[in-house]
Amino acid sequence: MAQWPQVDNDTLAAAYAPEYYGTTPKKFVGPIANFVGQFQNLRARQVAAEAARFGSEARVLDIGCGNGGFLMNLAGQGVRHLEGTELSAPSAQRVPRGANLTVHVGDLLDLDLPESTYSVITIWHVLEHLRDPQAALAKCHRLLAPGGMLFIAVPNQDSSQARRSGRHWFHLDPPRHLFGFGPRSLALLLRRTGFNLMEMGTFSLEQDPYGWIQSELNMLGFPRDRAYATLKQTGRHGKLERLTDLALVGMLTPYGLTAAVIAALGGGGGTLSIVAQKD
């Protein structure tokens, strides 16, 4: 599924204005940031285990590295050579100056990166933002060393929450999400670009429960994704609205958790998690 017609560059740039990233280096604040950090740590352990196969000179590239939190978790796992990419300089500046990370600024397709070099490349909820996902995956294939691993996570457009929510689905996120993927379409795209699919799952405790919660709020007629803006502290609404959002999220949390687990047990979880290897 693709957003059509594609939005122009000015519209897309406005969608990534500084307020989209929040007012602090962290994407979320308080306990939410700590909660997300725990999942970054779990992902880092999995990636670090794969990188270890390449020895002490293993190199990891995180496409769309955000504030660098995942890469810093990898550093804590003992991975020494860490790089990330960010589309713009303002977003790249959210990476702490003291972090020993190399951040390449610009479109992935335009970046001059060494080919056949990286042990692992990760793309966490970024592929759906790119104008040409197939070209991006083909470039990742060229950048990876022989036997290198690719980790991807994207919203699952064939999920139960997507079908139930329709145009109200949280992860549609117009205009930033330019493409949508299901298990079959993403597997096909990986094969076309030279990858062997190693693992595929459809459940994320980090993403799926909130996807149900926010989609339900959207369906009930609350301002689209306003509660999410409250959690990120990027909304311009008043204190009463923010308190209402937090209360509603708290009330709907048991529903979100239950719906996420049931959907995943049926193979229709809200997040596609992929591990693939360079062929």
LUMLOFI-120716 format. One record per atom (N, C-alpha, C): x, y, z. Coordinates in steps of 0.1 Angstrom, whole numbers, padded with zeros to 4 digits, always signed. Layout:
REM residues N
XYZ...
***
This chain:
REM residues 279
+0008-0012+0000+0000+0000+0000+0009+0012+0000+0005+0022-0008+0013+0034-0009+0004+0046-0008+0009+0057-0001+0001+0069-0001+0002+0075-0015-0010+0078-0020-0010+0083-0034-0021+0094-0035-0018+0105-0041-0005+0109-0047+0005+0112-0036+0018+0110-0039+0028+0113-0029+0028+0128-0026+0031+0131-0014+0031+0146-0010+0044+0152-0015+0044+0165-0017+0056+0172-0022+0066+0174-0011+0078+0178-0014+0088+0179-0004+0085+0189+0006+0079+0200+0003+0076+0211+0013+0066+0206+0023+0056+0199+0018+0046+0193+0028+0052+0183+0037+0061+0175+0031+0068+0165+0040+0077+0171+0050+0084+0181+0045+0094+0188+0054+0086+0195+0066+0074+0200+0063+0066+0206+0074+0061+0196+0084+0059+0184+0079+0055+0173+0088+0066+0169+0098+0078+0172+0094+0090+0169+0103+0095+0182+0109+0087+0191+0111+0092+0204+0118+0097+0200+0132+0105+0209+0138+0111+0206+0151+0101+0202+0161+0089+0207+0161+0080+0203+0172+0076+0188+0171+0077+0182+0159+0074+0168+0158+0083+0160+0167+0096+0164+0169+0105+0157+0177+0105+0160+0192+0097+0170+0195+0096+0173+0210+0106+0183+0214+0105+0187+0226+0113+0198+0232+0125+0194+0239+0127+0181+0240+0138+0175+0248+0145+0165+0239+0158+0161+0242+0164+0151+0233+0157+0138+0233+0150+0135+0244+0142+0122+0244+0129+0124+0237+0125+0113+0230+0112+0113+0223+0101+0115+0232+0101+0108+0244+0091+0109+0254+0097+0113+0267+0089+0116+0276+0094+0121+0289+0090+0112+0300+0097+0113+0312+0094+0105+0324+0093+0090+0322+0083+0084+0328+0082+0069+0328+0080+0064+0314+0074+0071+0304+0073+0066+0291+0087+0064+0284+0095+0074+0286+0109+0073+0281+0116+0061+0287+0115+0059+0300+0121+0047+0306+0115+0034+0301+0102+0034+0299+0096+0022+0293+0101+0018+0279+0102+0028+0271+0107+0026+0257+0122+0022+0258+0129+0028+0267+0143+0025+0269+0146+0010+0272+0136+0004+0279+0138-0011+0282+0137-0019+0270+0128-0015+0260+0127-0023+0248+0139-0020+0239+0144-0008+0239+0156-0005+0231+0168-0014+0236+0168-0017+0249+0178-0025+0255+0177-0040+0251+0164-0044+0250+0162-0058+0245+0166-0060+0231+0162-0050+0222+0166-0050+0208+0181-0050+0207+0188-0042+0215+0202-0040+0215+0209-0054+0218+0204-0061+0227+0210-0074+0231+0209-0084+0219+0198-0084+0212+0196-0092+0200+0206-0088+0189+0207-0075+0186+0216-0071+0176+0230-0073+0180+0234-0070+0192+0247-0072+0197+0252-0087+0195+0242-0096+0198+0246-0110+0196+0249-0114+0182+0242-0108+0172+0245-0110+0158+0258-0103+0154+0260-0091+0159+0273-0084+0156+0285-0091+0161+0283-0098+0172+0294-0105+0179+0300-0116+0169+0292-0121+0160+0297-0131+0150+0308-0125+0141+0308-0112+0140+0318-0105+0132+0331-0100+0139+0331-0103+0152+0342-0100+0160+0342-0086+0165+0354-0081+0170+0355-0068+0177+0354-0057+0167+0355-0059+0154+0355-0049+0144+0341-0048+0138+0331-0054+0143+0317-0054+0138+0312-0039+0137+0306-0036+0127+0300-0023+0125+0285-0024+0123+0278-0015+0131+0264-0014+0130+0259-0001+0125+0249-0001+0116+0244+0012+0111+0229+0012+0114+0224+0022+0121+0210+0024+0124+0204+0034+0115+0195+0030+0106+0189+0040+0097+0178+0047+0104+0179+0061+0105+0169+0069+0112+0171+0067+0127+0183+0070+0132+0187+0067+0146+0181+0076+0156+0173+0086+0152+0166+0094+0162+0176+0101+0172+0173+0099+0185+0182+0105+0195+0194+0096+0199+0196+0086+0191+0207+0077+0194+0206+0067+0205+0194+0067+0211+0192+0058+0223+0195+0043+0220+0190+0038+0209+0193+0024+0206+0208+0022+0204+0215+0031+0197+0229+0029+0195+0237+0030+0208+0233+0039+0217+0239+0040+0230+0237+0027+0238+0225+0021+0236+0223+0008+0243+0233-0003+0237+0235-0002+0224+0244-0012+0218+0258-0009+0223+0262+0003+0225+0275+0006+0231+0276-0001+0245+0266+0000+0252+0266-0007+0265+0267-0022+0264+0263-0028+0253+0265-0042+0251+0279-0046+0245+0287-0036+0244+0301-0038+0240+0304-0037+0225+0294-0032+0217+0297-0030+0203+0304-0016+0201+0315-0016+0194+0324-0005+0194+0322+0005+0182+0318-0001+0171+0317+0008+0158+0303+0010+0155+0298+0022+0159+0284+0025+0158+0281+0037+0149+0272+0036+0140+0268+0047+0131+0253+0048+0130+0248+0060+0127+0234+0062+0124+0232+0072+0113+0220+0072+0108+0216+0083+0098+0204+0090+0103+0204+0103+0099+0192+0111+0102+0190+0120+0090+0177+0123+0086+0174+0130+0074+0179+0145+0075+0178+0151+0087+0181+0165+0088+0191+0168+0099+0198+0179+0099+0207+0183+0109+0200+0185+0123+0188+0192+0123+0181+0194+0136+0178+0181+0143+0173+0171+0135+0170+0158+0142+0182+0151+0146+0193+0152+0139+0206+0146+0143+0211+0152+0155+0208+0165+0158+0214+0172+0169+0208+0167+0182+0197+0159+0182+0192+0153+0194+0201+0142+0200+0210+0137+0192+0220+0127+0197+0229+0135+0207+0231+0130+0219+0239+0137+0229+0253+0139+0224+0259+0150+0226+0272+0153+0221+0283+0144+0227+0281+0139+0239+0290+0130+0245+0290+0116+0240+0280+0113+0233+0279+0099+0227+0289+0097+0217+0296+0086+0217+0306+0083+0208+0300+0076+0195+0292+0084+0188+0285+0079+0176+0288+0088+0164+0288+0081+0153+0289+0089+0140+0275+0089+0134+0270+0101+0132+0257+0103+0126+0258+0109+0112+0254+0102+0102+0254+0108+0088+0241+0115+0085+0241+0127+0080+0230+0135+0078+0226+0135+0063+0214+0132+0060+0209+0132+0046+0201+0120+0043+0195+0120+0031+0188+0109+0026+0197+0097+0024+0193+0085+0029+0201+0073+0028+0206+0071+0014+0198+0073+0004+0202+0070-0010+0213+0079-0015+0214+0091-0008+0224+0101-0012+0237+0100-0004+0237+0092+0006+0249+0092+0015+0260+0083+0009+0272+0088+0010+0284+0081+0005+0289+0072+0016+0284+0060+0017+0288+0051+0028+0295+0039+0022+0305+0033+0029+0313+0022+0023+0305+0009+0021+0306+0003+0010+0298-0009+0007+0305-0021+0012+0297-0032+0014+0302-0045+0019+0310-0043+0032+0305-0034+0041+0313-0031+0053+0305-0034+0066+0292-0032+0066+0284-0032+0079+0280-0047+0082+0282-0050+0095+0278-0063+0100+0263-0064+0102+0257-0053+0107+0243-0053+0109+0237-0039+0105+0226-0039+0099+0218-0027+0097+0205-0028+0103+0200-0018+0110+0187-0018+0116+0179-0006+0111+0166-0009+0109+0156+0001+0104+0144-0001+0112+0143+0007+0123+0132+0006+0133+0122+0016+0130+0110+0012+0124+0099+0021+0121+0104+0033+0113+0111+0030+0103+0116+0041+0094+0113+0038+0079+0113+0025+0076+0111+0021+0062+0098+0027+0056+0087+0028+0064+0074+0033+0059+0075+0048+0056+0085+0055+0061+0087+0069+0059+0094+0072+0046+0101+0063+0040+0110+0065+0029+0102+0066+0016+0107+0074+0007+0100+0076-0006+0102+0064-0015+0113+0056-0014+0116+0045-0022+0121+0034-0014+0112+0026-0007+0117+0015+0002+0125+0005-0005+0122+0001-0018+0129-0009-0025+0143-0004-0027+0145+0008-0032+0159+0013-0034+0167+0014-0021+0160+0017-0010+0166+0018+0003+0171+0004+0008+0163-0007+0006+0167-0020+0009+0178-0025+0000+0178-0021-0013+0188-0025-0022+0202-0019-0017+0201-0006-0013+0213+0000-0008+0218-0007+0005+0209-0010+0014+0213-0018+0026+0220-0031+0022+0215-0037+0012+0222-0050+0007+0236-0047+0003+0238-0036-0004+0252-0033-0009+0261-0029+0003+0255-0023+0013+0263-0018+0024+0267-0029+0033+0259-0040+0034+0262-0051+0043+0274-0059+0038+0281-0064+0048+0292-0074+0045+0285-0087+0042+0292-0096+0035+0287-0109+0032+0282-0116+0045+0270-0121+0045+0264-0127+0057+0259-0117+0067+0259-0104+0063+0254-0094+0072+0239-0095+0075+0235-0090+0086+0221-0091+0090+0213-0078+0089+0200-0078+0086+0192-0067+0085+0180-0069+0095+0178-0059+0103+0166-0060+0113+0157-0048+0109+0144-0052+0107+0134-0042+0103+0122-0043+0113+0116-0032+0116+0103-0032+0123+0094-0021+0116+0082-0025+0112+0072-0016+0105+0058-0019+0111+0049-0009+0110+0035-0013+0113+0030-0023+0103+0022-0032+0108+0016-0043+0099+0002-0038+0094+0002-0035+0081-0011-0030+0075-0021-0041+0074-0017-0054+0075-0026-0065+0075-0031-0069+0089-0028-0061+0099-0031-0064+0113-0045-0063+0116-0049-0069+0127-0063-0068+0132-0066-0053+0136-0057-0046+0142-0060-0032+0145-0061-0023+0133-0054-0026+0122-0055-0018+0110-0069-0021+0104-0073-0033+0103-0086-0037+0097-0097-0031+0105-0097-0032+0119-0107-0026+0127-0108-0011+0126-0097-0005+0126-0096+0010+0127-0098+0017+0114-0095+0011+0103-0096+0017+0090-0088+0030+0089-0095+0041+0085-0088+0054+0083-0084+0060+0096-0089+0054+0107-0086+0060+0121-0073+0053+0127-0068+0043+0119-0056+0036+0125-0045+0045+0128-0040+0044+0140-0029+0053+0145-0017+0053+0136-0013+0041+0131-0001+0039+0123-0002+0043+0108-0014+0048+0104-0014+0055+0091-0006+0067+0091-0007+0075+0101+0002+0087+0104+0004+0095+0091-0006+0100+0084-0004+0108+0073+0002+0122+0077+0010+0129+0069+0016+0124+0056+0029+0117+0058+0033+0114+0070+0047+0109+0072+0049+0095+0067+0039+0086+0069+0040+0072+0064+0036+0072+0050+0046+0070+0041+0043+0070+0027+0040+0056+0021+0043+0046+0028+0041+0032+0024+0036+0023+0036+0028+0013+0033+0024+0004+0042+0028-0010+0038+0031-0019+0048+0036-0032+0045+0028-0043+0053+0026-0054+0046+0021-0066+0053+0031-0077+0052+0029-0088+0058+0039-0099+0058+0043-0103+0043+0034-0105+0035+0037-0109+0021+0044-0099+0013+0040-0086+0014+0046-0076+0006+0060-0073+0010+0062-0073+0023+0076-0070+0028+0085-0082+0025+0080-0094+0026+0088-0106+0023+0092-0106+0008+0083-0102+0000+0086-0101-0015+0096-0090-0017+0095-0079-0011+0104-0068-0013+0119-0072-0008+0119-0080+0002+0132-0084+0007+0139-0094-0003+0130-0103-0009+0136-0112-0018+0141-0105-0031+0133-0095-0035+0137-0087-0047+0150-0080-0045+0153-0077-0033+0166-0069-0031+0177-0078-0026+0175-0091-0027+0186-0101-0024+0188-0106-0010+0177-0105-0002+0178-0109+0012+0171-0123+0014+0176-0130+0023+0170-0143+0028+0162-0139+0041+0149-0142+0041+0141-0139+0053+0144-0150+0063+0149-0146+0075+0152-0155+0086+0142-0157+0096+0136-0145+0100+0126-0145+0111+0115-0135+0108+0103-0138+0111+0092-0128+0110+0082-0129+0122+0079-0118+0129+0069-0119+0140+0060-0107+0138+0048-0108+0145+0038-0097+0144+0034-0092+0157+0043-0092+0167+0039-0087+0180+0050-0078+0186+0046-0067+0191+0055-0058+0198+0048-0052+0210+0053-0056+0222+0047-0050+0234+0050-0035+0235+0060-0031+0229+0064-0016+0229+0054-0008+0220+0049-0014+0209+0041-0007+0200+0026-0010+0199+0023-0023+0200+0010-0028+0197-0001-0023+0207+0001-0024+0220-0010-0020+0229-0014-0005+0227-0004+0004+0225-0007+0018+0223-0014+0020+0210-0010+0012+0200-0017+0013+0187-0032+0011+0188-0035+0001+0196-0050-0002+0199-0056+0010+0206-0049+0015+0216-0055+0026+0224-0057+0038+0216-0047+0043+0209-0048+0055+0201-0058+0054+0190-0058+0042+0183-0068+0040+0173-0082+0040+0178-0084+0035+0190-0098+0035+0196-0102+0049+0199-0093+0057+0204-0096+0071+0207-0099+0079+0194-0092+0076+0184-0095+0083+0171-0109+0079+0166-0112+0066+0168-0125+0061+0163-0137+0067+0171-0134+0070+0184-0144+0076+0193-0146+0091+0190-0138+0097+0182-0140+0111+0178-0131+0121+0185-0122+0116+0193-0112+0125+0199-0103+0130+0188-0097+0142+0190-0088+0148+0180-0077+0137+0176-0074+0136+0163-0066+0125+0159-0052+0125+0165-0048+0114+0172-0035+0112+0177-0031+0123+0188-0041+0129+0194-0038+0140+0203-0032+0134+0216-0036+0122+0220-0031+0116+0232-0016+0113+0230-0012+0109+0218+0002+0106+0215+0010+0119+0216+0004+0130+0211+0011+0143+0212+0013+0147+0227+0003+0143+0235+0005+0146+0250+0016+0138+0256+0017+0125+0252+0028+0117+0257+0042+0122+0253+0042+0128+0241+0055+0133+0236+0057+0148+0240+0047+0154+0246+0047+0168+0250+0049+0177+0238+0043+0174+0227+0044+0182+0215+0031+0189+0211+0020+0185+0218+0008+0191+0215+0006+0206+0220-0002+0213+0214-0005+0227+0217-0018+0229+0225-0024+0218+0229-0037+0219+0236-0034+0222+0251-0045+0225+0258-0044+0230+0272-0043+0219+0282-0041+0223+0294-0038+0214+0305-0050+0204+0307-0062+0209+0306-0074+0200+0309-0074+0189+0298-0071+0193+0286-0071+0183+0275-0060+0173+0277-0048+0177+0282-0037+0168+0285-0040+0158+0296-0047+0164+0306-0051+0155+0318-0061+0145+0313-0070+0149+0304-0080+0140+0299-0074+0129+0291-0064+0133+0282-0057+0123+0274-0050+0112+0283-0043+0117+0293-0036+0108+0302-0046+0098+0309-0057+0104+0313-0067+0095+0320-0073+0085+0311-0076+0089+0298-0081+0079+0288-0071+0069+0285-0058+0072+0283-0048+0062+0280-0047+0052+0292-0047+0057+0304-0047+0048+0315-0059+0039+0316-0071+0044+0313-0083+0036+0314-0083+0025+0303-0077+0028+0291-0077+0019+0280-0065+0010+0279-0056+0011+0288-0044+0003+0288-0047-0012+0289-0056-0016+0298-0059-0031+0299-0065-0036+0286-0074-0027+0279-0080-0031+0266-0069-0033+0256-0059-0023+0256-0049-0023+0246-0040-0036+0247-0036-0039+0260-0028-0051+0262-0035-0064+0258-0048-0065+0262-0056-0077+0258-0058-0078+0243-0061-0067+0236-0063-0068+0222-0050-0071+0215-0039-0066+0220-0026-0068+0213-0022-0083+0214-0024-0089+0226-0021-0103+0228-0030-0112+0219-0043-0109+0219-0052-0118+0211-0049-0117+0197-0046-0105+0192-0043-0103+0178-0030-0110+0174-0020-0110+0182-0007-0116+0180-0009-0131+0180-0017-0137+0189-0019-0151+0189-0025-0156+0176-0033-0148+0170-0039-0151+0157-0031-0148+0145-0018-0143+0147-0010-0139+0136-0012-0126+0130-0021-0118+0137-0024-0105+0131-0020-0093+0140-0008-0094+0147-0003-0084+0155+0000-0071+0147+0001-0060+0154+0002-0047+0148+0016-0043+0143+0026-0051+0146+0040-0047+0142+0046-0059+0135+0052-0057+0123+0060-0067+0116+0075-0065+0121+0081-0076+0126+0095-0076+0130+0102-0086+0122+0112-0081+0115+0119-0090+0105+0134-0091+0108+0139-0103+0106+0154-0105+0105+0157-0111+0092+0166-0105+0084+0169-0110+0071+0185-0110+0070+0190-0118+0061+0204-0119+0059+0207-0117+0044+0219-0110+0042+0224-0108+0029+0227-0121+0022+0221-0122+0010+0223-0135+0003+0236-0134-0004
***
